[in-house]
Amino acid sequence: MVRAGRGADFSRSVLVGWTATTGCSAATAAALDVVGDRLAVRIRQPRQPPECFAVSRVAAVFEVPKQRMPERPVFG
């Protein structure tokens, strides 16, 4: 587990948190894209198994330089 924000300089960066269900396979990586006012999270995960007994969730925290963050960010 990575401890997001540990050693971060909050005068120059912010933390962005995100969580969602990922279906029946666990996420293996996540990336944050910033385009205009929109923040989009891309997740990488293995192919879903044909049977599903328990839904997985992913939580990710990203450290982003303040100058890259929009004034009013929107997920989507």
C-alpha positions, 0 to 999 in steps of 0.5 A, a space after each residue: 500500500 502506498 501512503 499518498 501525501 506522505 512527504 507531499 508539499 501542500 503549498 504546491 500540490 493537492 490530493 485527489 481521491 476517487 472510489 468506485 466499483 470495478 465489477 468482478 475483477 480487482 483493479 491493478 492500476 489507476 491513472 488520473 487525466 485532467 482535461 479542462 475542468 474534467 478529471 477522469 480516472 482510468 483503471 486497469 484490471 484483468 478480464 472479468 471472470 464469467 462468474 461473479 460472486 463478489 463485486 470489487 471496489 477500488 480506491 485511489 489517491 493521486 498527488 497532483 500539482 496545483 497548477 494542473 488542477 482546474 479551479 472547479 474540477 468535475 469528475 466525469 
